[in-house]
Every structure is written in C-alpha cells, then in structure tokens.
Amino acid sequence: MEYSVSSTDVIDSVVPDEFGGMWFFRDALGCENLGMTLLELEPGGEGKPHDHAGENHEEVYLVVDGELTVELGEAEGEFESEETLAAGEAIRVAADTWRRLENAGDDPVRVAIAGAP
C-alpha cells in the first residue's frame, strides 16, 4: 500500500499573504501524473492570464468556499467568456484555452485545482 500526506503547513505558498495563498501539492505528495493545487484569493485578488497548451494539461477548478470568476478565451489577453462559480461548483478548462481567475466578491475564495495531461 502506498500513499502520501501533506498540508499547507509544510508547503510554501507562491503567492504573497496579502493576496491569499497558492500551494502546489504535486511534489509534496510525490504525484507522477496529477497536479493538485490549493488557491486562496482575497477580495479583489486575481491570477495571471495563462494557458497550458505547451504541457497539453487540462485543469479543473473546484470552488470550496466563496465565489470565483473565470475569464476564458482563445488568445492571450482576449477573453470572450466569463463564468462565475459558487462553492460546490467546478469548471474544466482545456489546455489551449486561456484563463484568468479573479475574486470579484467581498469574501475570500478557496479553490482546489487539479490538472493532468
């Protein structure tokens, strides 16, 4: 039997505290094929626009607490669609789709992110 356990207490966030936090669990858990991330955004916080076309890596964003706005598009900086997700809702985004995450609400948002080829 094989398994791994980790927590935000032992992983350094890649986002400054005043914006929330972002913890990458992949290495800490020894994942071979799946990326797992926990993202927290304070009100007004936003992520950088990005895609994962180079890694052929789709992502699923599951809102655990709060409300998340996801802007979506086919080219960098050109967002044609927007989805707002509440707690318990999820969205799958294809590798070649550009996305930007934002907390446009008044409360912090917490999102579990899974990604894999």
C-alpha positions as CSV (number, residue, x, y, z in Angstrom):
1,M,0.0,0.0,0.0
2,E,1.4,3.4,-0.9
3,Y,0.1,6.9,-0.1
4,S,1.3,10.4,0.8
5,V,0.1,13.1,3.1
6,S,0.9,16.8,3.1
7,S,-0.5,20.2,4.1
8,T,-0.3,23.9,3.6
9,D,1.7,24.0,6.9
10,V,4.7,22.4,5.2
11,I,4.4,23.8,1.7
12,D,5.5,27.4,0.9
13,S,2.9,29.5,-0.8
14,V,3.9,31.0,-4.1
15,V,1.5,34.0,-3.6
16,P,2.2,36.8,-1.0
17,D,0.0,36.5,2.1
18,E,-1.8,39.8,1.3
19,F,-3.3,38.3,-1.9
20,G,-4.2,34.9,-0.4
21,G,-2.1,31.9,-1.0
22,M,-1.2,29.2,-3.6
23,W,0.2,25.8,-2.6
24,F,1.4,23.3,-5.1
25,F,0.9,19.8,-3.7
26,R,2.3,17.7,-6.7
27,D,5.9,17.5,-5.5
28,A,5.0,17.3,-1.8
29,L,2.7,14.3,-2.4
30,G,5.0,12.7,-5.0
31,C,2.4,12.8,-7.7
32,E,3.5,11.3,-11.0
33,N,0.6,12.4,-13.3
34,L,-1.6,14.7,-11.4
35,G,-1.1,18.3,-10.3
36,M,-3.0,19.4,-7.2
37,T,-3.1,23.0,-6.0
38,L,-5.0,24.9,-3.4
39,L,-5.6,28.6,-4.2
40,E,-6.9,31.2,-1.9
41,L,-7.7,34.7,-3.2
42,E,-8.6,37.7,-1.1
43,P,-11.3,40.1,-2.4
44,G,-10.0,41.8,-5.5
45,G,-7.3,39.2,-5.9
46,E,-6.6,37.8,-9.4
47,G,-4.3,35.4,-11.1
48,K,-2.2,36.0,-14.2
49,P,-3.7,35.1,-17.6
50,H,-2.3,31.7,-18.7
51,D,-2.9,28.5,-20.7
52,H,-1.3,25.1,-20.6
53,A,-1.1,24.3,-24.3
54,G,2.7,23.6,-24.0
55,E,2.1,20.9,-21.4
56,N,-1.2,19.6,-23.0
57,H,-2.5,19.9,-19.5
58,E,-6.2,20.4,-18.7
59,E,-7.4,21.8,-15.4
60,V,-10.4,21.5,-13.2
61,Y,-11.2,24.3,-10.7
62,L,-13.5,23.3,-7.8
63,V,-14.7,26.2,-5.6
64,V,-14.6,25.1,-2.0
65,D,-15.6,28.5,-0.4
66,G,-16.6,31.8,-1.8
67,E,-17.2,32.8,-5.4
68,L,-14.7,32.6,-8.3
69,T,-14.9,34.4,-11.6
70,V,-13.1,32.7,-14.5
71,E,-12.4,34.6,-17.7
72,L,-11.9,32.4,-20.8
73,G,-10.6,33.0,-24.3
74,E,-8.7,31.6,-27.3
75,A,-5.8,34.0,-27.3
76,E,-3.7,35.7,-24.7
77,G,-5.4,38.7,-23.1
78,E,-8.5,38.2,-25.3
79,F,-11.3,36.9,-23.1
80,E,-14.6,36.2,-24.8
81,S,-16.4,34.4,-22.0
82,E,-16.8,34.6,-18.2
83,E,-18.1,32.1,-15.7
84,T,-18.9,32.8,-12.1
85,L,-18.8,29.7,-9.8
86,A,-20.1,29.4,-6.3
87,A,-19.0,26.9,-3.6
88,G,-19.5,23.3,-4.8
89,E,-19.3,24.2,-8.5
90,A,-16.5,23.3,-10.8
91,I,-15.2,24.1,-14.3
92,R,-12.9,22.1,-16.6
93,V,-10.7,24.2,-18.9
94,A,-8.9,22.7,-21.9
95,A,-5.1,23.0,-22.2
96,D,-5.2,25.5,-25.1
97,T,-7.9,27.8,-23.5
98,W,-6.6,31.0,-21.9
99,R,-7.9,31.7,-18.4
100,R,-7.7,34.2,-15.7
101,L,-9.1,33.7,-12.2
102,E,-10.5,36.5,-10.1
103,N,-12.2,37.1,-6.8
104,A,-14.7,39.9,-7.6
105,G,-16.6,39.2,-4.4
106,D,-16.4,40.6,-0.9
107,D,-15.2,37.4,0.8
108,P,-12.1,35.3,0.3
109,V,-12.4,32.4,-2.2
110,R,-10.8,29.0,-1.8
111,V,-10.3,26.8,-4.9
112,A,-9.0,23.2,-5.3
113,I,-7.2,22.9,-8.7
114,A,-6.5,19.5,-10.3
115,G,-4.5,19.3,-13.6
116,A,-3.2,16.5,-15.8
117,P,-2.3,15.7,-19.3
